[in-house]
Amino acid sequence: MSDILAVRDLEKTFGSLVAARDITVSIPAEQTVGVIGANGAGKTTFINMITGHLTPTKGSILFEDKDITGKPSREITRLGISRSFQVAQIFPTLTVRENMVIAAAIARRSGGMLGAVTTPVHSGAAIAEAEATIELFQIARYADTPASTLPQGVRKLLDIGMAVVGWPRLLLLDEPTSGISIEEKFDLMQVVMSALKTRKITVLFVEHDMEIVGRFADRVLAFYDGTVIADGTPHETLDNPRVQELITGVRLKPTGFADA
Amino acid sequence: MFLIAAAAGPALPDWVVSLTTIAFSNALVVLGLVVLWRAGLVSFGQALYYCIGAYIVALIGRWAGFTDAFALVLLGGVGAGLVAALVGALLARYREIFFAMLSLALSMILYGVLVKTESLGSTDGFSVTTPTFLGFALHGDKLILALYWLTLGIGAVAALAVGTYFRSIAGALAAPIRDNEIRVEFLGVSVTGIIHIKVVIAGVLGGLGGALGALTIGHVDPNMAYWTTSGGFVFVTILAGAGSVAAAFVGSLLFEVIRTIAVDVMPGLWQMVLGSVLLLTILFLPDGLGSLVARLKKRGEARS
């Protein structure tokens, strides 16, 4: 089977609220998949279940033919699935380089907890890996800047870079352009997507801007009311009448301005 | 630093040697607090491990008649480390004030038990059998000097080990854990696991410090687990700062010197002097003594 990710009959309920239901999707390796849908349609719930942040109520998730349903997030990370966050999750008191080095060192370590105690964080390999990723995401001129003072776009790039530094095979981006001005969005996505192509990473990204989805996705999943209502090329999905009626027809506002 | 101090030992007056021995055995406990502090955790109950280390030494001497100083100190460290591993499973799930209060509560439980235990002298405690060194029974000046060297040796090894730990992934994760635990988990590391390790390291260091303290003072009592003892260690940690390993030792030494002088000069008001020192440290050196070095270095760079 060439699918890197196979999700079957996934469901998540919180009490009587159904956040996700009947999600069955297969994603082949190296595909770039856009995920669209209104707020509360189940996009983030879907991503949180794949990364182990939430345990599905029903259904199964196979990653490279291995069942990862309900595994803790750190175990899933070690298997090769990484994620970025809607609000950039970085270490504000460290510089960009320190952020990246620690992410690289953790990704490269072996031997679990004991390995963490016995492996020096500043190994040559981890530093080289961190520098390469900083270059790849074009944030080298901020390398020595404390992360708390970074411009919004650079924070996002650092957040995604830290997810990529460990060479994941599957990356989930939760609204990579949220909190970014319209003028900067395309440049940011250009940098991110070409970096991910270079590393041959399969990508699933949640996005509200249909222009960006149309431009960068090979395939688009449309979520509505907790389930997938359309799945196809960007053209097919965005031209789908139900999608137009329920999702794109409405003027959508990006959510979660990080520093508001 | 440790080698110079060791070589200077025989030339120093007895009171300086004793003071340094006490200061450096306390510094081990402080070093443990620094390990926790870096991850944003404060323990108000570090006296728990200090007291356990001390009582292990005293009890083995009393019941088994075993008196080899080096082995006793190691046993004190291991014993306290085992207790830390046990209670750490619980402690590692708490943060901030909850971590501080829970560790305080655990130390006060031990205090309560020791106070109620008549066979161990209740609040009076009991005396520690004079230790031997590789079979040699030493007395007077020689005993003081031997304990001094033992403390320096263990201090040096602990300083090296903790320095190495700070440069490891687990050690370097202290600031990230303080900053953003979610991200640490998503990088593939168990935050609880890392904090558990820190609690154990701090416990071992506390036990070593307590064991050395018991041998040096020659007496153990339940006050070693009392919250004021823990408070004293936190005090020194604030004075020293979490910036470097050396600061824990320098800070402890400074604390003992200030206390000795203050008690000598104004016996009724020495606590006030210490309080003022703490206040001034917080106001003018919020990152502790260790930050002075970094500050001077920066000023030097700016000038050149």
Interface residues (C-beta under 8 A of the other chain):
Chain A: T51 S73 R74 E75 T77 R78 S82 R83 F85 Q89 I90 F91 P92 T93 L94 I102 A103 A105 I106 A107 R109 M113 G115 A116 V117 T118 T119 P120 V121 H122 M162 A163 G166
Chain B: T164 Y165 R167 S168 I169 A170 G171 A172 L173 A175 P176 R178 D179 N180 I182 R183 E185 F186 L187 G188 V189 S190 G193 I194 I197
